[in-house]
């Protein structure tokens, strides 16, 4: 069972990452929150698939290419801000395109042969960590979201994510 308070990850992850001005604005928010909370800094992303088991990277790259060919670019728009008592969802923005993202997640899960735990929830995290609810609640009131409220996810990114956030390493990216 996965500990929702654990900061360590295993295996590989697939992400959609915003680019351009919206990515810069989100990165500024993530960096600011990381400074306030003494938290890790990470690139803004929406996780498509988590905890892909260890396999030869050339196999994972081929599967990533195959997945990318089966998916169309998707515009992901931001919903509400939330806080949770989960390390990787301390503060996050809900993604509105839930049905289509669940469909993309299911395709990825089948291709990479990962167990679908039925708990996929598309979001873009702004803060990682374990903090008191009142601290997160106060932070939610100070967050300014980017003026642009959506981005086109047209590239899938494969990351090796063993360990802490600072150890994550991008392995491959591929256009949809």
Secondary structure, 3 states (H helix, E strand, C coil): CCCCCCCCECCEEEEECCCCHHHHHHHHHHHHHHHHHCCCCCCCCEEEEEEECCCCHHHHHHHHHHHHHHCCCEEEEEEEEEECCCHHHCEEEEECCHHHHHHHHHHHHHHCCCCCCCCCCCEEEEECCCCCHHHHHHHHHHCCCCCCCEEEECEEEEEECCECHHHCEEEEEEEC
